[in-house]
Amino acid sequence: MVVRFIPMDSGFHCDRAMQSLNIRTLSLSNMEYKQLGDTNEKLPAIGMGSWKLEMNEESVAALKRGIELGMKFIDTAEIYGTEPLVAKAIKGEEVFVATKVWPSHFRHKDVLNSCRNSMNALGVKSIDLYQLHWPNYNIPIKETMRAMEELQKGGKIRHIGVSNFSIKELEEAQACLKSSKIVSNQVEYSIITRDPEDALLDYCKRNRITLIAYSPLGHGELFKEKNRLLADAMGVIGSKYGKTVGQIALAWLVSKAQTVAIPKAGSIKHVEENFEAGSLKLSSEDLNELDMLSESFQKNPLSIEFWQKNGEEFGRR
Ligand SMILES: NC(=O)c1ccc[n+]([C@@H]2O[C@H](COP(=O)([O-])OP(=O)(O)OC[C@H]3O[C@@H](n4cnc5c(N)ncnc54)[C@H](OP(=O)(O)O)[C@@H]3O)[C@@H](O)[C@H]2O)c1
């Protein structure tokens, strides 16, 4: 099966797909699409993550529902173990599939091997976006990028991306590529973790690199007691639009230029809710208020230990 995403000039629109599907209950018309890097492809502003999805039929049904609605952009990784689950959901569908190679596989031959394994697990002939999951200072980035470029030239992957890369790490990786361009950097970004706003977001904007926001609902922490004050305040804004706190969080996030989000949802209900956020336009006053409200709240939901553990294991200081 060839999994391809619809080029931006194809005239594909979410509402057209929806009309043909005769879906009535959701507001479908304006799912925002964003350009992928400097390519001529567009991604839905809200895609779907797959880390920690249960390996069961409910998860497949949730992903399938998202695809049906137009969230035709799914993120996975070899380390998640969810590639076979994603394979079930995308079978026979046109979906943009992003996966990642884990840093311990950054040697040239290992990258090629991981890519082959991911293609097999996903049941695709080419991977739309292949990402380096974390920087690995123990293996020369030049060697890794040579393998990535080789995969792209051979048609095994369509686009090269990175994840958890700083600006410096991004620039070093880009400098190793002969003719390819890194199209995306996937980093943690949500209303409760705004680190990319320090500099990365602006860098991505200037260099036409898509920022793929992971853990856009704060890994679920947004709905926990420690963020209750923020969530309550967001709820007040949400009530003006008839939207939930999660939808406000996603709409706020994808209001940022160059940014797309990949919430993970294990149920059809959550998928539908997240999808609707893709067509929600918040007023500039409300966006400013959300910026202010979030400033004094919880940071780093994935915890500092998570970052330190991965950083130290692969030699980052
Ligand atoms: N590159 C990296 O290093 C990296 C790291 C982390 C994550 N990621 C990617 O980013 C994706 C998303 O991040 P994440 O999984 O960490 O966290 P997330 O998407 O921020 O949050 C997921 C949590 O939010 C809940 N949720 C989803 N939709 C909801 C809704 N509409 N209302 C209420 N709760 C909702 C989910 O519950 P249910 O499951 O019950 O629906 C789950 O508990 C991952 O799946 C993965 O693909 C990448």
The ligand as an SDF file (V2000), in Angstrom:
LIG
                    3D

 48 52  0  0  0  0  0  0  0  0999 V2000
    8.9240   13.0390   20.3360 N   0  0  0  0  0  0  0  0  0  0  0  0
    8.8030   12.7580   21.6080 C   0  0  0  0  0  0  0  0  0  0  0  0
    9.7920   12.6250   22.3460 O   0  0  0  0  0  0  0  0  0  0  0  0
    7.4290   12.6150   22.1780 C   0  0  0  0  0  0  0  0  0  0  0  0
    7.2290   12.5910   23.5730 C   0  0  0  0  0  0  0  0  0  0  0  0
    5.9210   12.4860   24.0360 C   0  0  0  0  0  0  0  0  0  0  0  0
    4.8720   12.4010   23.1430 C   0  0  0  0  0  0  0  0  0  0  0  0
    5.0940   12.3910   21.7960 N   0  0  0  0  0  0  0  0  0  0  0  0
    3.9770   12.2710   20.8050 C   0  0  0  0  0  0  0  0  0  0  0  0
    2.9530   13.1960   21.1340 O   0  0  0  0  0  0  0  0  0  0  0  0
    1.7270   12.5070   21.3030 C   0  0  0  0  0  0  0  0  0  0  0  0
    0.8360   13.1990   22.3090 C   0  0  0  0  0  0  0  0  0  0  0  0
    1.4910   13.4120   23.5260 O   0  0  0  0  0  0  0  0  0  0  0  0
    1.1140   12.6260   24.8590 P   0  0  0  0  0  0  0  0  0  0  0  0
    0.5480   11.3150   24.5110 O   0  0  0  0  0  0  0  0  0  0  0  0
    2.3300   12.6690   25.7150 O   0  0  0  0  0  0  0  0  0  0  0  0
    0.0740   13.5470   25.6010 O   0  0  0  0  0  0  0  0  0  0  0  0
   -1.2270   14.4410   25.2350 P   0  0  0  0  0  0  0  0  0  0  0  0
   -1.6880   14.1880   23.8720 O   0  0  0  0  0  0  0  0  0  0  0  0
   -0.8790   15.8250   25.6480 O   0  0  0  0  0  0  0  0  0  0  0  0
   -2.2710   13.8910   26.3090 O   0  0  0  0  0  0  0  0  0  0  0  0
   -2.7920   12.6070   26.2350 C   0  0  0  0  0  0  0  0  0  0  0  0
   -3.7450   12.4690   27.4030 C   0  0  0  0  0  0  0  0  0  0  0  0
   -4.8400   13.3860   27.2210 O   0  0  0  0  0  0  0  0  0  0  0  0
   -6.0470   12.6530   27.2180 C   0  0  0  0  0  0  0  0  0  0  0  0
   -6.9510   13.2550   26.2370 N   0  0  0  0  0  0  0  0  0  0  0  0
   -6.8560   13.2360   24.8900 C   0  0  0  0  0  0  0  0  0  0  0  0
   -7.8680   13.9290   24.3310 N   0  0  0  0  0  0  0  0  0  0  0  0
   -8.6170   14.3910   25.3530 C   0  0  0  0  0  0  0  0  0  0  0  0
   -9.7940   15.1730   25.4240 C   0  0  0  0  0  0  0  0  0  0  0  0
  -10.3760   15.6340   24.3080 N   0  0  0  0  0  0  0  0  0  0  0  0
  -10.3200   15.4540   26.6510 N   0  0  0  0  0  0  0  0  0  0  0  0
   -9.7210   15.0010   27.7650 C   0  0  0  0  0  0  0  0  0  0  0  0
   -8.5930   14.2610   27.7750 N   0  0  0  0  0  0  0  0  0  0  0  0
   -8.0450   13.9600   26.5710 C   0  0  0  0  0  0  0  0  0  0  0  0
   -5.6970   11.2380   26.8400 C   0  0  0  0  0  0  0  0  0  0  0  0
   -6.6610   10.3640   27.3900 O   0  0  0  0  0  0  0  0  0  0  0  0
   -7.2380    9.1050   26.5640 P   0  0  0  0  0  0  0  0  0  0  0  0
   -6.0550    8.3270   26.1100 O   0  0  0  0  0  0  0  0  0  0  0  0
   -8.0910    8.4470   27.5670 O   0  0  0  0  0  0  0  0  0  0  0  0
   -8.0370    9.6520   25.4160 O   0  0  0  0  0  0  0  0  0  0  0  0
   -4.3380   11.0870   27.5100 C   0  0  0  0  0  0  0  0  0  0  0  0
   -4.5000   10.8060   28.8750 O   0  0  0  0  0  0  0  0  0  0  0  0
    2.1980   11.1070   21.7220 C   0  0  0  0  0  0  0  0  0  0  0  0
    1.1550   10.1670   21.6120 O   0  0  0  0  0  0  0  0  0  0  0  0
    3.3490   10.9000   20.7970 C   0  0  0  0  0  0  0  0  0  0  0  0
    2.8810   10.5450   19.4980 O   0  0  0  0  0  0  0  0  0  0  0  0
    6.3500   12.5240   21.3010 C   0  0  0  0  0  0  0  0  0  0  0  0
  1  2  1  0
  2  3  2  0
  2  4  1  0
  4  5  1  0
  4 48  2  0
  5  6  2  0
  6  7  1  0
  7  8  2  0
  8  9  1  0
  8 48  1  0
  9 10  1  0
  9 46  1  0
 10 11  1  0
 11 12  1  0
 11 44  1  0
 12 13  1  0
 13 14  1  0
 14 15  2  0
 14 16  1  0
 14 17  1  0
 17 18  1  0
 18 19  2  0
 18 20  1  0
 18 21  1  0
 21 22  1  0
 22 23  1  0
 23 24  1  0
 23 42  1  0
 24 25  1  0
 25 26  1  0
 25 36  1  0
 26 27  1  0
 26 35  1  0
 27 28  2  0
 28 29  1  0
 29 30  1  0
 29 35  2  0
 30 31  1  0
 30 32  2  0
 32 33  1  0
 33 34  2  0
 34 35  1  0
 36 37  1  0
 36 42  1  0
 37 38  1  0
 38 39  2  0
 38 40  1  0
 38 41  1  0
 42 43  1  0
 44 45  1  0
 44 46  1  0
 46 47  1  0
M  CHG  2   8   1  16  -1
M  END
$$$$
